[in-house]
Amino acid sequence: MSVINAVKERFPEMEGKLKLLDVASPQTYERYCNAYRGAFMGFWPTLQGKEMQHNGNIKGLNNIFLSGQWLQPPGGLPTALVTGKDTIMRLCKKERKKFLSA
């Protein structure tokens, strides 16, 4: 209810028009994804660390494409979505198909 109250406070015209369906919290990420301490982003490179980014290809393996939350910093669920889209784009290019996005 505190989320609805905060929205109503900022936008009084929304009174009576809001219905809370779900709120993502650190516990949500821990429960659904088993994310350490509820982190939605996995990692971030430090100044001392080398650049951690992977293009999804593994040298020497054909027809294998990687995607997921650990391929690019900062990691996490948003990165998993982006790398999944990138993998589909690579497959379309390889198969000479037009990539269509919504």
Beta strands, then each sheet from edge to edge (+ up, - down):
end
